[in-house]
Amino acid sequence: MRTQVVIIGGGPSGLLLSQLLHRRGVDTIVLERKTREYVLSRIRAGILEVGFVELMREAAVAERMDRECFVHDGIIISDGDEQFQISFKELTGSHVVVYGQTEVTRDLYDVREAGTGKIVFNTEHVAIHDTETIAPYVTYSSDGTEHRIDCDFVAGCDGFHGISRQTIPLSVRIEYEKLYPFGWLGVLSETPPVSDELIYSGSNRGFALCSMRNENLSRYYIQCSLSDSPDDWTDDAFWTELKRRIPSTAAEQLVTGPSIEKSIAPLRSFVTEPMRWGRLFLCGDAAHIVPPTGAKGLNTAASDIHYLYHALVQFFEAGETDGIDRYSEKALARIWKAERFSWWMTNLLHRFPEQSDFDLKMQRADIEFLRSNREAQSVLAQNYVGLPY
């Protein structure tokens, strides 16, 4: 087989890149190691920056998103019972939207499979070869048969545990990582959201977040120990602890119900450099991970796709290489800013083991400065709605 771009990973970033390139006449094949059903069963956040929304529109796959998404003009930050709003609309003229990552992925699968999209599921033993030459190729096995795809470029969209990053030699690859000493216990429930806007709550008991998927599907999180298991938390125990961490006015209005999904996610900051090795390009979690506090996970993947999509179109349509030559530089410049913002939000709102009284006073002063300073709120708002590409 031959194609112009092999995309490893059938999640939202790989599918979005495939669809964008398809609309510009660039042929792709997507390799996914799981089934479509498995990919769509993964529960992920769904706060989308305007830049991501515009990419979906450019890919002609935004109709359902535009119809069903929730537009958010701000967030609420609380410290105990004290709370204040950060107005994105007032401070930046922009907003974010809530539309679940599962729904984004479903829409992308539907549009790729309705057209001429080539997606190979259940792939095994994927390997990337000769990316330092002008003739790279990818091998994999499927149904017990070995396959080879010759191509011009390879896009690694296969996540943190995928093969793409591992293909870059250790002598070249530099990895930066920070592990946080806690996780997030998340619960999905068929209940109306407690607030029209997201509530980011710091408290003496730890962090909590009130979010939503739609008008009758809510997503709530509380900071928990890394040693915890979801089985350690009954629904009643979760709701009781959540109420202790959010403002009392919100706790009184909270509608509880049986959880339909419960999981714990560890928090880490991670970046690998470079994001390009010859004709291999890393995108999304294959190259970087952010704590979920700043809602940047899927959005940082989208900025990678923006840069790579335009670079590849520039190459195939005009024969120019500036975009692919500068891909890693451009992508990393924005990624590190998103990493900083997510790290800052995490430090602002969580309780850390062995925090001293001085540390707690500094944390409280930081929140108070944010509450009372419009310029500080503007900086948060600019980062949250998404820095320009």
C-alpha positions in Angstrom: 0.0 0.0 0.0 1.0 3.6 -0.4 -0.4 6.9 0.9 0.8 10.4 1.4 0.5 10.5 5.2 0.2 7.6 7.7 -1.6 8.7 10.9 -0.9 6.4 13.8 -3.8 6.7 16.3 -7.5 6.9 15.7 -8.4 9.3 18.5 -9.8 12.8 17.9 -6.4 14.4 16.9 -5.6 11.7 14.3 -9.1 11.8 12.9 -9.2 15.6 12.7 -5.9 15.7 10.9 -7.1 13.0 8.5 -10.3 14.9 7.7 -8.6 18.3 7.3 -6.0 16.8 4.9 -8.7 15.0 3.0 -10.5 18.2 2.3 -7.3 19.5 0.7 -6.8 16.5 -1.4 -4.1 14.8 0.7 -4.5 11.0 1.0 -4.1 9.5 4.5 -4.5 6.1 6.2 -5.3 6.0 10.0 -4.0 3.1 12.0 -5.8 2.4 15.4 -4.8 -0.5 17.7 -8.3 -0.8 19.2 -11.9 -0.9 17.8 -14.1 2.1 17.1 -16.3 1.0 20.0 -13.4 0.9 22.4 -12.2 4.4 21.4 -15.7 5.8 21.8 -16.1 4.2 25.3 -13.3 6.4 26.7 -14.6 9.2 28.9 -12.7 12.4 28.4 -13.3 16.1 29.2 -14.9 18.3 26.6 -14.0 22.0 27.1 -13.1 23.3 23.6 -11.2 26.5 22.8 -12.4 28.6 19.9 -9.4 27.6 17.9 -10.5 23.9 18.2 -14.0 24.8 17.2 -12.8 26.6 14.1 -10.7 23.6 13.1 -13.8 21.4 13.4 -15.7 23.9 11.2 -12.9 24.0 8.6 -13.0 20.2 8.6 -16.8 20.4 7.9 -17.7 18.3 10.9 -19.1 20.9 13.3 -22.8 20.8 12.5 -23.9 18.7 15.6 -21.3 20.4 17.8 -22.7 23.9 16.9 -26.2 22.7 17.5 -25.7 20.8 20.8 -22.7 22.5 22.5 -22.9 24.7 25.6 -21.3 28.1 25.2 -19.5 29.2 28.4 -18.6 32.9 28.8 -16.7 32.4 32.1 -15.9 30.3 35.1 -16.4 30.6 38.8 -13.5 30.3 41.2 -14.1 29.7 44.9 -12.1 29.5 48.0 -14.3 28.1 50.7 -17.5 30.0 50.6 -15.9 33.0 48.8 -16.5 33.0 45.1 -16.0 35.2 42.1 -16.5 35.0 38.4 -14.0 35.3 35.6 -15.9 36.7 32.6 -14.2 35.5 29.4 -16.7 37.5 27.3 -16.0 40.7 29.2 -12.2 40.3 29.4 -11.4 38.8 26.0 -14.6 39.0 23.9 -14.4 35.2 23.5 -15.7 32.0 25.1 -15.2 28.3 25.3 -17.7 25.6 24.5 -18.6 22.3 26.3 -18.9 19.4 23.9 -17.7 16.0 25.1 -14.6 14.6 23.5 -16.4 11.3 22.9 -18.9 13.2 20.8 -16.1 15.0 18.9 -14.6 11.6 18.1 -17.9 10.1 17.1 -18.6 13.0 14.7 -15.1 12.6 13.1 -15.5 8.8 12.7 -18.9 9.3 11.1 -17.6 11.9 8.5 -14.4 9.9 7.7 -16.3 6.6 7.3 -19.1 8.2 5.3 -16.5 9.4 2.7 -13.3 7.8 1.5 -11.6 7.7 4.9 -9.2 4.8 5.3 -9.1 3.6 9.0 -7.6 0.3 9.9 -8.6 -1.0 13.4 -7.1 -3.7 15.6 -3.6 -3.1 14.4 -0.7 -4.7 16.2 3.1 -4.5 16.1 3.1 -1.1 14.5 6.6 0.1 13.6 7.9 3.3 11.9 10.9 3.0 9.6 13.3 5.3 7.7 11.9 8.6 8.9 15.3 10.2 8.3 14.9 9.5 4.6 12.5 10.8 1.9 10.8 7.4 1.8 9.6 6.4 5.3 7.2 3.5 5.7 5.1 1.9 8.4 4.6 -1.8 9.1 1.9 -3.4 11.1 0.0 -6.7 11.5 -3.8 -7.2 11.3 -5.7 -10.5 11.4 -2.4 -12.3 11.5 -1.2 -10.7 8.3 1.8 -8.4 7.9 1.3 -5.1 6.1 3.5 -2.3 4.8 2.5 1.3 3.9 4.9 3.5 2.0 4.3 7.2 2.6 5.8 10.7 2.5 5.2 11.5 6.2 4.1 9.9 9.4 2.0 11.7 12.1 2.2 10.1 15.5 -1.1 10.7 17.3 -1.0 7.5 19.3 -0.9 8.9 22.9 1.6 8.8 25.7 2.0 5.0 25.5 2.2 4.8 21.7 5.1 3.8 19.5 5.6 7.2 17.8 7.6 8.9 20.6 9.6 5.8 21.3 10.8 5.9 17.6 12.8 9.0 18.2 16.2 7.9 19.6 17.0 8.5 23.2 20.1 10.3 22.2 17.9 12.9 20.6 14.8 12.9 22.7 14.6 15.1 25.8 11.7 14.5 28.2 10.5 16.9 30.9 8.1 15.6 33.5 6.4 16.6 36.8 4.3 14.1 38.7 1.7 15.6 41.1 1.1 13.8 44.4 -2.7 13.4 44.0 -5.3 12.4 41.4 -8.8 13.4 40.4 -11.7 11.2 41.3 -14.3 11.9 38.6 -18.0 10.9 38.6 -20.5 11.2 35.7 -24.1 11.3 36.7 -27.4 11.8 34.9 -28.3 14.9 36.9 -28.7 18.6 36.0 -25.5 20.7 36.5 -25.3 22.6 39.7 -24.3 25.8 37.9 -24.5 27.3 34.4 -20.7 27.8 34.6 -17.9 25.6 35.7 -17.0 26.0 39.4 -13.3 25.6 40.3 -13.2 25.2 44.0 -10.2 25.3 46.4 -10.8 24.4 50.0 -9.0 23.1 53.1 -10.1 19.6 52.2 -8.7 19.8 48.6 -9.8 20.8 45.1 -13.2 20.2 43.5 -14.6 20.9 40.1 -18.3 21.1 39.0 -18.6 20.6 35.2 -21.2 19.2 32.8 -21.8 17.5 29.5 -25.4 18.6 28.8 -28.5 19.8 30.6 -29.0 16.4 32.3 -25.5 15.0 32.4 -23.0 16.3 35.0 -19.3 15.7 35.6 -17.8 16.3 39.0 -14.3 15.8 40.3 -12.6 15.9 43.7 -8.9 15.8 44.5 -8.0 12.4 46.0 -5.0 10.3 47.0 -3.1 8.4 44.4 -3.5 5.3 46.5 -7.3 5.5 46.3 -9.4 3.2 44.0 -12.8 4.2 42.6 -14.1 1.2 44.6 -13.1 3.0 47.8 -15.7 5.7 47.1 -19.3 4.9 47.3 -21.6 7.4 45.6 -22.8 8.7 48.9 -19.3 9.3 50.1 -18.4 11.1 46.9 -21.4 13.5 47.1 -20.8 14.2 50.8 -17.2 15.1 50.2 -18.0 17.2 47.1 -20.5 19.2 49.1 -17.8 19.9 51.7 -15.5 21.4 49.1 -17.8 23.7 47.1 -19.5 26.9 48.2 -22.5 26.2 50.5 -24.9 27.9 48.1 -23.9 25.4 45.4 -23.9 22.5 47.8 -27.5 23.3 48.8 -28.6 23.3 45.1 -26.6 20.1 44.1 -28.8 17.3 42.7 -27.2 13.9 43.4 -27.8 10.6 41.8 -26.3 7.2 40.9 -22.9 7.5 39.2 -22.8 6.0 35.6 -19.0 6.2 35.5 -16.4 6.6 38.1 -12.6 6.8 37.6 -9.4 8.2 39.0 -6.9 10.0 36.9 -3.3 10.8 38.0 -2.0 14.3 37.2 1.2 15.0 35.4 3.0 17.6 33.3 5.0 16.1 30.5 6.8 17.5 27.3 9.1 15.8 24.9 11.5 17.6 22.6 11.8 17.6 19.6 8.3 16.9 18.2 9.8 16.1 14.8 12.3 13.4 13.8 12.9 13.5 10.0 9.5 12.8 8.5 7.8 11.8 11.7 5.8 14.4 13.6 4.4 13.9 17.1 1.0 15.4 18.0 -1.1 15.5 21.2 -0.4 13.1 24.1 2.4 11.5 22.1 4.4 14.6 22.8 2.9 16.3 25.8 0.4 15.9 28.7 -1.0 18.6 30.9 -2.9 18.4 34.2 -6.7 18.7 33.5 -7.0 21.8 35.7 -6.6 24.3 32.8 -8.8 22.3 30.3 -5.9 22.1 27.8 -5.5 18.4 27.0 -7.5 18.1 23.8 -6.8 21.8 23.0 -3.1 21.4 22.9 -3.5 18.5 20.5 -5.6 20.8 18.3 -2.9 23.4 18.1 -0.4 20.7 17.0 -2.9 19.6 14.3 -3.3 23.2 13.2 0.5 23.6 12.7 1.0 20.2 11.1 -2.0 20.4 8.8 -0.9 23.7 7.4 2.7 22.6 7.1 1.7 19.5 5.1 -0.7 21.4 2.8 2.1 23.9 2.2 4.4 21.0 1.2 2.0 19.1 -1.0 0.4 22.2 -2.7 3.5 24.4 -3.1 6.5 22.2 -2.5 7.6 24.5 0.4 9.2 23.0 3.5 9.3 25.9 5.9 6.2 24.7 7.7 7.4 21.2 8.3 10.9 22.4 9.1 9.5 24.7 11.8 6.7 22.5 13.1 8.4 21.4 16.3 9.5 24.9 17.1 6.1 26.4 16.6 4.2 23.7 18.4 6.5 23.7 21.4 6.4 27.4 21.8 2.6 27.2 22.4 2.7 24.0 24.3 5.1 25.3 27.0 2.7 28.3 27.5 -0.2 25.9 28.0 1.9 23.7 30.3 2.7 26.8 32.4 -1.0 27.8 32.6 -2.1 24.2 33.6 0.7 24.0 36.2 -0.3 27.4 37.7 -4.0 26.5 37.9 -3.1 23.3 39.6 -0.8 24.9 42.1 -3.4 27.7 42.8 -6.3 25.4 43.7 -5.0 22.1 45.1 -3.8 21.1 48.5 -0.3 19.6 48.5 1.2 17.2 51.1 3.4 18.9 53.5 2.3 22.4 52.6 3.5 24.8 55.3 1.4 27.6 56.8 3.5 30.0 54.7 2.7 28.0 51.6 -1.0 28.2 52.4 -0.9 31.9 53.0 0.8 32.4 49.6 -1.8 30.3 47.9 -4.6 32.4 49.6 -2.8 35.6 48.6 -2.6 34.4 45.0 -6.4 33.8 44.9 -7.1 37.1 46.6 -5.0 38.9 44.0 -6.8 37.2 41.2 -10.2 38.0 42.8 -9.4 41.8 43.1 -7.2 42.4 40.0 -8.8 42.8 36.5 -5.4 42.4 34.8 -4.8 39.1 36.5 -8.2 37.9 35.6 -7.6 38.9 32.0 -4.4 36.8 31.9 -6.3 33.8 33.1 -9.1 34.4 30.7 -6.8 34.8 27.7 -5.1 31.5 28.6 -8.4 29.6 29.2 -10.1 30.6 26.0 -6.9 29.7 24.1 -3.8 31.6 23.1 -3.7 32.4 19.4 -2.1 29.9 17.0 
